[in-house]
Amino acid sequence: MNQVRYYRKYPRTHSKQSEQNEHNDAPTIDLSIAQAAGILVLTFATGMLSGCLLKRFR
């Protein structure tokens, strides 16, 4: 192969944004699996407790 061919079938129509612009547009929260599981358990327990209290007073 003497000639290097262009490897894309279609040309790029836009360029990638830098990482700084992506972080400023939409804030995200980084959680570990343990933190996410803790939030899930806390939400489930709160729901169960409020459900039992509503059932008693109904």
Rosetta blueprint (number, residue, H / E / L):
1 M L
2 N L
3 Q L
4 V L
5 R L
6 Y L
7 Y L
8 R L
9 K L
10 Y L
11 P L
12 R L
13 T L
14 H L
15 S L
16 K L
17 Q L
18 S L
19 E H
20 Q H
21 N H
22 E H
23 H H
24 N H
25 D H
26 A L
27 P L
28 T L
29 I L
30 D L
31 L L
32 S L
33 I H
34 A H
35 Q H
36 A H
37 A H
38 G H
39 I H
40 L H
41 V H
42 L H
43 T H
44 F H
45 A H
46 T H
47 G H
48 M H
49 L H
50 S H
51 G H
52 C H
53 L H
54 L H
55 K H
56 R H
57 F H
58 R L
